[in-house]
Amino acid sequence: MALTDDLSDGFFVEVKAMCARLGCDPLDALKVWFSESIGVFADAKNPAGAYGINQITDLKNVGFTGEPKDYIALTAEEQLPYVEKYYKPYKGKLTSAARLYQVNFLPITIDKVTKPGDILAQRGGVFSNFYEGNKPLDPDKKGYITLDDLRRTLEAAITNTWKVKTGKGTMAERWKEIVTRLGAASATATTSAAVTGMLVGGAWEVTTQEGIWRYQFWGDGSVTWTDTEDPSARGTGSWTVEGQNVKLTWSLSEELWPMPVNPFNQRGEVQRKNGLKFSLSAKRPITK
């Protein structure tokens, strides 16, 4: 679909799976990201220091060790593991779009501000600095921001007629297409085809105590290796997602790569069949 060409099919598949794990509605999550990144754009950057579809301010806190410019170079699908880690502490409390937005805006209030009319921030009162920095969230100029104000902000974002930054259609039209694509997406996100783009798909440079290798992960569940010093030395194995790890199986060893996979500083462990264990590191280039 032309208005959302920047969002992969896998993105919508994994949004459904992620929200099932977090116990929230995927449409609610997408509404928040649509408002935060003005259209669910992975390259969104706020001058105040917020990045990506969910406008995360502390990337290290969600396990991302690269620079902000590296994070916004990821696709929306590749950002999802970090977004999930951001919301995970609030699992079970993400019962509406406004509650999800609350976690973005003032997460410290998640247990005390639970009803639509409850006040999150107030001029000259509770969290007054957050009120002063976010006055557009109080369109009626009441002097305070409620949970229901967050809901109204989200509804306004998905219905406005501003032009999308790509120049293709309006924000409301992009939202309509996002809803259509989410509805068409399968909720099964543990197959190789679904996770390959988000997690490991493509080429990696892997360093172990035995040398430096080039891995190529394929969507059919296979993975090949090549010795960087001797390209004629190569082999084939398989990869699967098991629990919280990507598992690679070779003829003489197995590897476990913990998730979320970090394209700049991935760590893992090699277990050879002779009993020897050692660590590995891996990285891959980011391509737009």
C-alpha positions in Angstrom: 0.0 0.0 0.0 1.5 3.3 -1.2 1.0 5.4 2.0 2.8 2.9 4.2 5.5 1.5 2.0 8.1 2.2 4.8 6.4 -0.3 7.1 7.0 -4.0 6.4 4.4 -6.8 6.6 6.6 -8.3 9.3 6.1 -5.1 11.4 2.4 -5.6 11.6 2.8 -9.3 12.3 5.1 -8.6 15.2 3.0 -5.7 16.6 0.2 -8.2 17.1 2.5 -10.7 18.7 4.2 -8.1 20.9 0.9 -6.7 22.1 -0.3 -10.2 22.9 2.7 -10.7 25.1 2.2 -7.3 26.8 -1.6 -7.7 27.2 -2.6 -4.6 25.2 -4.5 -3.9 22.0 -2.3 -3.4 19.0 -4.5 -0.6 17.7 -3.9 1.2 21.0 -0.2 0.9 20.7 -0.2 2.1 17.1 -2.3 5.1 18.0 0.4 6.1 20.5 3.2 5.6 18.1 1.2 7.5 15.4 0.9 10.5 17.7 4.5 10.3 19.1 6.4 9.9 15.8 3.8 11.8 13.7 2.7 8.9 11.6 4.7 5.8 12.9 8.0 6.8 11.3 11.1 5.0 12.5 13.4 7.9 11.6 11.5 10.4 13.8 13.7 12.5 16.0 12.7 15.1 18.6 15.2 17.9 19.2 14.6 17.3 22.9 16.2 13.9 22.5 13.5 11.3 21.7 13.9 8.7 19.0 12.0 6.3 16.8 8.4 5.2 16.5 7.8 5.4 20.2 10.1 8.4 20.8 12.3 6.7 23.4 14.5 9.1 25.3 16.9 6.6 27.1 18.0 4.1 24.5 20.5 2.5 26.8 17.7 1.6 29.2 16.1 -0.6 26.6 19.4 -2.3 25.7 20.4 -0.3 22.7 24.1 0.4 22.7 24.5 2.3 19.5 24.2 6.0 18.9 20.7 7.7 18.4 21.5 8.1 14.7 21.9 4.3 14.5 18.6 3.7 16.2 16.6 5.9 13.8 18.4 4.2 10.9 16.7 0.9 12.0 13.3 0.0 10.4 10.2 0.2 12.4 10.2 -3.6 12.6 13.8 -3.6 13.9 12.9 -1.1 16.6 10.1 -3.2 18.0 12.2 -5.4 20.4 13.4 -2.2 22.1 9.9 -0.7 22.2 8.7 -4.0 23.8 11.4 -3.8 26.4 10.3 -0.2 27.2 6.7 -1.3 27.9 7.4 -4.6 29.6 7.6 -3.3 33.2 4.0 -2.1 32.8 2.5 -5.3 31.5 -1.0 -5.8 32.7 -1.6 -2.1 33.1 -1.7 -1.1 29.4 -5.5 -1.4 29.2 -6.2 1.5 26.8 -4.4 3.8 24.3 -4.4 6.5 27.0 -2.7 4.2 29.5 0.0 3.3 26.9 0.5 7.0 26.2 0.7 7.6 30.0 3.7 5.3 30.1 5.4 7.5 27.4 4.4 10.8 29.1 4.6 10.2 32.9 5.2 6.5 33.7 5.6 7.3 37.4 1.9 8.0 37.6 0.8 4.6 36.2 -0.4 3.2 39.6 -2.0 6.4 40.9 -3.7 8.0 37.9 -6.1 5.4 36.5 -9.4 7.1 35.7 -10.2 9.4 32.7 -10.6 12.5 34.9 -7.6 11.9 37.1 -4.9 14.6 36.9 -1.5 13.8 35.5 0.1 17.2 35.7 -1.1 20.6 36.8 0.1 24.2 36.4 1.6 25.2 39.8 0.8 21.8 41.2 1.7 18.1 40.7 4.4 17.6 38.0 4.1 21.3 37.0 7.2 21.1 34.9 5.6 18.4 32.7 2.5 20.6 32.4 4.5 23.6 31.2 6.4 21.5 28.7 3.3 19.8 27.3 0.6 22.5 27.2 -0.8 21.2 23.9 -2.1 18.2 25.9 -4.5 20.7 27.6 -6.4 22.1 24.6 -9.1 23.5 26.8 -6.5 25.5 28.8 -7.9 24.1 32.1 -4.5 24.3 33.8 -4.1 20.6 34.1 -3.8 17.4 32.0 -5.9 14.4 32.6 -5.8 10.8 31.3 -8.7 11.6 29.1 -6.8 14.5 27.6 -4.2 11.9 26.4 -7.0 9.9 24.7 -8.3 13.1 23.0 -4.8 13.9 21.8 -4.5 10.4 20.2 -7.8 10.6 18.5 -6.9 14.0 17.1 -3.7 12.7 15.7 -5.3 9.9 13.7 -8.0 12.1 12.2 -6.1 15.2 11.2 -5.7 16.2 7.6 -2.0 17.3 7.6 0.1 16.1 4.8 2.3 13.1 5.6 5.9 14.1 5.6 6.6 11.8 2.7 4.1 13.9 0.7 1.8 11.0 0.1 -1.7 11.7 1.4 -2.9 12.9 4.7 -2.3 11.6 8.2 -5.8 10.3 8.4 -5.3 8.4 5.2 -2.0 6.9 6.4 -3.8 5.8 9.7 -6.6 4.2 7.7 -4.0 2.2 5.7 -2.2 1.2 8.9 -5.5 -0.2 10.4 -6.1 -2.1 7.2 -2.7 -3.7 7.1 -2.8 -4.6 10.8 -6.1 -6.3 10.2 -4.6 -8.4 7.4 -1.5 -9.4 9.4 -1.2 -12.9 10.8 -0.6 -13.0 14.5 2.0 -15.8 14.3 5.3 -14.1 14.8 7.5 -17.0 15.8 8.1 -18.4 12.2 11.4 -17.8 10.4 9.7 -15.6 7.8 8.2 -13.3 10.5 11.3 -12.9 12.6 14.0 -12.9 10.0 13.8 -9.2 9.1 13.3 -8.0 12.7 16.0 -10.1 14.3 18.8 -11.5 12.2 18.0 -11.4 8.5 21.0 -10.8 6.3 24.8 -10.7 6.8 26.7 -10.6 10.1 30.4 -10.4 11.0 30.9 -12.8 13.9 34.1 -12.9 16.1 35.0 -15.8 18.3 38.3 -17.1 19.8 38.6 -19.3 16.7 38.5 -16.4 14.2 36.2 -14.0 12.3 33.4 -15.3 10.2 30.7 -14.0 7.9 27.2 -15.4 8.6 24.3 -15.1 6.3 20.8 -15.8 7.7 18.0 -16.8 5.4 14.3 -16.6 5.8 13.9 -20.4 5.3 15.7 -21.0 8.6 19.1 -21.8 7.2 22.3 -20.0 7.9 25.7 -20.1 6.2 29.2 -19.3 7.4 32.3 -18.3 5.6 35.8 -17.8 7.0 36.9 -14.3 6.3 40.5 -15.3 5.9 39.7 -18.3 3.7 36.5 -17.7 1.7 36.7 -21.3 0.4 36.0 -22.6 3.9 32.3 -22.5 4.4 29.4 -24.4 5.8 25.6 -24.5 6.4 23.5 -24.8 9.5 20.1 -23.8 10.7 18.6 -21.2 13.0 15.4 -21.0 15.1 13.9 -18.8 17.8 13.7 -20.7 21.1 12.3 -18.8 24.1 14.4 -15.7 24.5 17.2 -16.8 22.3 18.1 -17.3 18.6 19.6 -20.8 18.4 22.1 -21.6 15.7 22.9 -25.3 15.0 26.0 -26.3 13.2 27.6 -29.7 12.6 30.1 -29.4 15.4 28.5 -26.7 17.7 25.5 -24.7 18.8 25.2 -21.0 19.5 22.7 -19.0 21.5 22.2 -15.3 20.8 20.0 -13.6 23.5 17.2 -11.4 22.3 16.5 -8.6 21.6 19.2 -8.9 19.0 21.5 -5.9 18.9 22.8 -5.2 15.4 25.8 -3.2 16.7 26.9 -5.2 19.8 25.4 -8.7 19.8 26.7 -11.2 22.3 26.3 -14.9 22.5 27.8 -18.2 23.5 29.2 -21.1 21.5 28.8 -24.7 22.8 31.0 -27.1 20.9 30.1 -30.8 20.9 33.5 -31.6 22.5 32.3 -29.6 25.6 34.3 -26.4 24.9 32.4 -23.2 25.6 33.3 -19.6 24.7 31.7 -16.3 23.9 31.1 -14.5 20.6 30.4 -11.0 19.5 28.6 -10.0 16.3 27.6 -7.0 14.3 26.0 -6.1 11.0 25.8 -3.0 8.9 22.6 -0.9 8.9 21.2 -0.4 5.4 18.4 1.9 4.5 
